[in-house]
């Protein structure tokens, strides 16, 4: 289990463009296929080479765990077909005005948290899809929980200004240790620059050695520079 360094077409904000669960990794087609397969191999996951709503911002628009996946209402039929061919979980198209479910929901196989402003009916649908309890909270006083933290079934790494009461909610939701840190040389929006599952982690290419050390501890993986 290893922490690697990488970028997406030269951009270190890899979490914005990609999404992973324990079994699949979704990567936009603008990434050369050899590079995309390398990322999938690092995470020991099946490659899904696609887009979401015609966009390369897969990580921002999509949230998933092993049980289910949330997609915006603008997702295209051919994209759905590609995802269904690779993903065995429940797929729910959220018929709301919100589109960036990767930014407002954070999920593992043990639990999930969501933007406090999401309506109760939608929270129920999210919980049913992901097969876990969903707690609503902010991180560092901000609602974009999916971009403010990264989670696996082994640990959480969150924005360095995480509040004590927020930490307790994260620990309750995910049932794993919660640590704080940054990505890409001081960026506190951890989820924008980190792709991780229980098999390994890929950090944005500007991530420093000390940041990688913290990621490795938080996610219970080993540091390795690629």
Secondary structure, 3 states (H helix, E strand, C coil): CEEEEECECCECCHHHHCEECCCEEEEECCCCHHHHHHHHHHCCCEEEEECECCECCHHHHCEECCCEEEEECCCCHHHHHHHHHHCCCEEEEECCCCCCHHHHEEECCCCEEECCCCCHHHHHHHHHHHCCCEEECCECCECCHHHHEEECCCEEEECCCCCHHHHHHHHHHHCCEEEECCECCCECCHHHCEEEECCEEEEECCCCHHHHHHHHHHHCCEECCC
